[in-house]
Amino acid sequence: MAVIVALGAFLMTLAGGWAAQRVTDRRHLVLGLAGGLMLGVVGLDLLPEALHAAGDEVFGVPLALLLFVAGFLVAHVVERLLAVRQAAHGAEDGGRTPQVGLTAAAAMVGHSLADGVALGAAFQVGGGMGVAVALAVVTHDFADGFNTYTLTSLYGNDRRKALMMLFADAVAPVVGAASTLLFTLPEEPLGAYLGFFGGVLLYLASAEILPEAHHRHPALSTLLCTVGGVAGIWLVVGIAD
């Protein structure tokens, strides 16, 4: 059953990527929506789940929060190092590095893989839990596909690479759900990963996507798309609970 639901997540992810491609003439709205979706996923989905799963504390601070901050810093350091390297090879200062987009998209694939594992584990616990997790995974995988394609393209990667990462993101929950037929991922490592990944996503949303969305089009419509993205994730999380 988990694998069948994961196939629905596969289709929703592709639908999200398709939507991101079809509105290229409203790029600022796409980026505004993507930023809102990412902010909502981090604050309302990933971080609460990470805090619940990785409950240990290190010097009085939950491990998930430490990894959340670490993810933010690692994303910042990696981007700066890649930018310095690009500038040293004669690239235009301030240009975007394609490797950052591919790395971020790969993290999205890892997140979708974790979604699939969580889906399979939920069905092992019971049907009610499985249905709740299935609703959350299938619904927000639309946002995952949307963000994966947007992130890859935003950093200068061509359409072929963006589609490749989109397809990998779509397949990931199916692979994750199928893997639970063989083993179960412990809760603590999954929570730690989600905390770290949440920090990475927050950096990309706040330092890259939202500033880009408002740089050339500081319109009210862009702001409304961002708020709408957050509200949409809140709705998904509320329905799933």
Secondary structure, 3 states (H helix, E strand, C coil): CHHHHHHHHHHHHHHHHHHHHHCHHHHHHHHHHHHHHHHHHHHHHHHHHHHHHCCCEECCEEHHHHHHHHHHHHHHHHHHHHHHHHHHCCCCCCCCCHHHHHHHHHHHHHHHHHHHHHHHHHHHHCHHHHHHHHHHHHHHHHHHHHHHHHHHHHCCCCHHHHHHHHHHHHHHHHHHHHHCCCCCCCHHHHHHHHHHHHHHHHHHHHHHHHHHHHHCCCCHHHHHHHHHHHHHHHHHHHHHC
